Amino acid sequence: MAAVTNTFESVKATILSAHESTTSVEKVNFYNSWAENYDQDVAVLDYRAPSLAANSISSHFSSDREAAVVLDVACGTGLVAKQMKRHGFGHFMGIDGSEAMLKLARESGLYQDLKQSMLGEGPLPVQWGLFDVVVIVGALSIGQVPVGVVRELCKSTKPGGYICMTTRSNRDNVEYKAALEHELKQMEDEGLWTCVEVAEVEDWERAVSQQEDGYIAGAVYLYKKLKL
Ligand SMILES: C[S@@+](CC[C@H](N)C(=O)[O-])C[C@H]1O[C@@H](n2cnc3c(N)ncnc32)[C@H](O)[C@@H]1O
């Protein structure tokens, strides 16, 4: 593992520079430039979302984990698959918009298949109803993946399979989080899935904005796709 060389202040400056990216293409370009330092920088931020999501899935998934096929959406460098592997999952497909993040995911050797795709610009490039688990961590937030993509996550999941999502609960993401929760509830009312667990976590990751200090909060949502 690479030594952690970046300081909290330098990581904070990197992340604040991403706020200048207004379009999703600019945001993905930001990740292209950040990819090489991403793992060590998020360790400085005490970023625990991948392990929190993997724990949530693991505590409810009762079928054969070795046989299960997992779709990791906005997979980045592969931190979610790394955590899920610790819980016995072994088959991963990843999707991300950033070629540089995908290159590192490829080098991790954790994924059977990886695809470059801009989320929110068309249907997910996967077969519907194929995956035992669909997971998206660290990407459902303002300026990244549009809320509407959660319908695609549900479509890709097998009936009876799980969908795990995370978002931030801090100030700049309040409106996005409300829109996300509205969509999750709407889909439950439509009979597409049922809510298994929502965990609000106080010490989600270290705050980087000028208005916040200490840790910001975040949330993990686990849904089960209803059998058709
Ligand atoms: C914070 S990283 C999270 C990566 C990984 N899931 C993790 O938890 O470490 C966000 C990822 O989402 C991807 N991303 C953000 N917006 C996207 C979009 N609209 N389409 C495709 N990928 C996107 C970025 O390229 C980046 O790899």
The ligand as a Tripos MOL2 file, in Angstrom:
@<TRIPOS>MOLECULE
LIG
   27    29     1     0     0
SMALL
NO_CHARGES

@<TRIPOS>ATOM
      1 C1        -16.1780    9.7500   -4.7590 C.3       1 LIG1
      2 S1        -15.8480    8.6880   -6.0970 S.3       1 LIG1
      3 C2        -16.4720    7.1630   -5.4350 C.3       1 LIG1
      4 C3        -15.7770    5.9640   -6.0080 C.3       1 LIG1
      5 C4        -16.0380    4.6730   -5.2280 C.3       1 LIG1
      6 N1        -17.4290    4.2700   -5.3440 N.3       1 LIG1
      7 C5        -15.6350    4.8660   -3.7900 C.2       1 LIG1
      8 O1        -16.5090    4.9060   -2.9240 O.co2     1 LIG1
      9 O2        -14.4260    5.0100   -3.5510 O.co2     1 LIG1
     10 C6        -17.1000    9.0910   -7.2900 C.3       1 LIG1
     11 C7        -16.9650    8.3370   -8.6140 C.3       1 LIG1
     12 O3        -18.1300    8.6080   -9.3900 O.3       1 LIG1
     13 C8        -17.7460    8.8370  -10.7300 C.3       1 LIG1
     14 N2        -18.7600    9.7230  -11.3100 N.ar      1 LIG1
     15 C9        -19.2210   10.8890  -10.7960 C.ar      1 LIG1
     16 N3        -20.2000   11.3950  -11.5680 N.ar      1 LIG1
     17 C10       -20.3450   10.5170  -12.6090 C.ar      1 LIG1
     18 C11       -21.2070   10.4630  -13.7500 C.ar      1 LIG1
     19 N4        -22.1430   11.3970  -13.9840 N.pl3     1 LIG1
     20 N5        -21.0660    9.4080  -14.5900 N.ar      1 LIG1
     21 C12       -20.1550    8.4540  -14.3710 C.ar      1 LIG1
     22 N6        -19.3270    8.4390  -13.2960 N.ar      1 LIG1
     23 C13       -19.4210    9.4570  -12.4380 C.ar      1 LIG1
     24 C14       -16.3680    9.4680  -10.6590 C.3       1 LIG1
     25 O4        -15.6320    9.2540  -11.8550 O.3       1 LIG1
     26 C15       -15.7660    8.7560   -9.4430 C.3       1 LIG1
     27 O5        -15.0190    7.6230   -9.8180 O.3       1 LIG1
@<TRIPOS>BOND
     1     1     2 1
     2     2     3 1
     3     2    10 1
     4     3     4 1
     5     4     5 1
     6     5     6 1
     7     5     7 1
     8     7     8 2
     9     7     9 1
    10    10    11 1
    11    11    12 1
    12    11    26 1
    13    12    13 1
    14    13    14 1
    15    13    24 1
    16    14    15 ar
    17    14    23 ar
    18    15    16 ar
    19    16    17 ar
    20    17    18 ar
    21    17    23 ar
    22    18    19 1
    23    18    20 ar
    24    20    21 ar
    25    21    22 ar
    26    22    23 ar
    27    24    25 1
    28    24    26 1
    29    26    27 1
@<TRIPOS>SUBSTRUCTURE
     1 LIG1         1 GROUP 0 **** ****
